[in-house]
Amino acid sequence: MTPLVAVLLASALTVPGPPATYAPADKQGFGTARQATSPVWFTLGRTGLTEVFYPDLSTPATRDLRLVVDGRTAEGRTEPVGRLRYRQTFQGHDWQATITYTTDPGRPTVLADLRLRAERPVDVRVVLDPNLSRDGDDDSAVEHPEALLAHDAQSASALVADEPIKPLGSTEGNVIQTGALRVDGVHDRSTTLALGFGARVDEALTTARQSLVEGFPRHALRYDRGWNDYLKGLKRPKSADGHLYDTSLMVMAATEDKRHPGAFVASPSFPWAFGFDRTIAPEFGSYALVWPRDLYQVASAMLAAGDRAAAERALDFMLDVQQQADGHLPQNTRVDGEPYWTNVQQDEQAAPMLLAWLLGRADRSTVDKLVAAADFMIAQPDAPSTPQERWENQSGYSPGTIAAEIAGLVCLADLLHRAGDPRADGYLAVADDWERRLEGWTVTTTGPFSPDPYYLRLTKDGQPNAGTTYNPGDNHPTAIDQRAAVDPSFLELVRLGVRPHDDPVVRNTVKVVDEQLGVDRFWHRYNGDGYGERADGGPWNIGQGRTYGRLWPIFAGERGEYELLAGDVDGARRRLADIASTANDGGMLPEQVWEGRGTTSATPLAWTHAQYVRLAWSIDAGRPVERPAVVNCRYADC
């Protein structure tokens, strides 16, 4: 417990609040009703409810809601009890509490059903930290005898219970509110909390009360029914664990905003400094944003699972909302399409081309927008060099990025051919030229890791045998020789059909990557990766000491797709099980793991869930289901 919370629990004072921050990113649960009439999403941390998003998935409205028993907050155990619904169990030396969560499918309300048993009467309080409209520093508390109310200029929150909450104190600025509950574990053992939202305080309070009157069981039943109806319309592969597969599908579907169709955020979380340092993340964007790259990963998985409509919405969002006037797609956007980080990443320009080909979208409107993206991509200085590769901290000639660019152009040309558009040949000529020059930009024969040629992470200058140096970024203390950094991302060349699986340079690079980056079934991103926790487990930040990137489960999926192409189905099955082994108790798959467990990185990461779903379908099909045949028939094998 923080000293500030202790002050609030001990008195009814109004005291200055600290700067607003967000909770740790390793979420134990994530949920929302399937129904579009409930624009609210919730996350669970180890101590209870963490960020609740309202009215859209780029806008957190709270930091957390905690249960405090006899002045202490306990860490809980999370277990699924329904479709993206969860129960958390908290325990003290003489008491035990369970809290089960749902949302109201018809309103923006999160409900928490509390059951408490104690050997003696205990003091029970709740601490709510609203962070309305992405900025908790301008919230104001509103006095009420039976509820905790707060608002800012755009929205409001109301916490009520089926018995009055006695307000005990709050902070100014960054509002933190404390209230006493009547439950004591002996004389009164249960209550239901309702956290409602609205544009104004009266609206939020009415919403919360109406949800409470209708009752937790009714909402939970409708909530589960909505997700069951969704899953009934989709397929399930033979290769996957049924529960984790269903959870992964629902997590991906839940990351789509309800007001902006096709806007699937990367993760409902704010890892490390992104949750507390506004110089790193102004107005706290972090992972609650839409990256075209992640959107392609999710959409291709949804398409494999039979949710074609979701993939169509994702493509429409890329081309109708994210695409800028000059044809390019920015690094990421909020769910309403507002650019957040505005760097250019060439693989993201190719993402809509790859997705459109999978969907067979050859209509004039679509291909004209794809042509605009392609023309922008080709016109970039030193193309196919990219201002940022997919790890977002280096420019240069990246084999993974170039794979996407080549494959995207070939897919675009195929769509243009289907439409009888004469522009197709020009894009094929560019793709063929880049394909011929690929090794000359990215394969070294003088590197320290092998006497045989291997792909580098990237080259800064297109000269892979030169000892050009650069700093890998993310707090790495020194510059490194570009020949001394590899990256599993080179396998995009195989996944997307630009190189065959048995290409000698590919096979040697697999060995080099395993030697340099492989640890216990998973891989690091590249040599010298610093995007991760400090050695003592502290959070990543820039300029605050050395940090260490951990292992990424997505690489197990990418390796599994490679192994399928190499005929190693058993190997691919093991990779699927490896990804599954990283799920936490709530079924959430992480961005990074260490010693087999998720770190405090972004969890759930939609990309990891997408990789699990897509690999499962690829195993059933005997090949990567998203591999564009038009590309591999041109450059690899048919």
Secondary structure by P-SEA (a helix, b strand, c coil): ccaaaaaaaaccccccccccccccccccbbbbbccccccbbbbbcccccccccccccccccccbbbbbcccbbbbbbbbbcccccbbbbbbcccbbbbbbbbccccccbbbbbbbbbcccbbbbbbbbbbbcccccccbbbbbbcccccccccccbbbbbcccbbbbcccccccbbbbbbbcccccccccbbbbbbbcccaaaaaaaaaaaaaacaaaaaaaaaaaaaaaaaaccccccccaaaaaaaaaaaaaacccccccccccccccccccccccccccccccccbbbaaaaaaaaaaaaaacaaaaaaaaaaaacccccccccccccccccccccccccccccccaaaaaaaaaaccccaaaaaaaaaaaaaaaacccccccccccccccccccaaaaaaaaaaaaaaaaaaaaacccaaaaaaaaaaaaaaacccccccccccccccccccccccccccccbbbbbcccccccccccccbbbccccccccccccccccaaaaaaaaaaaaccccccccccccccccccccccccccccccbbbbcccaaaaaaaaaaaaaacaaaaaaaaaaaaaaacccccccccccccccccccccccaaaaaaaaaaaaaaaacccccccaaaaaacccc
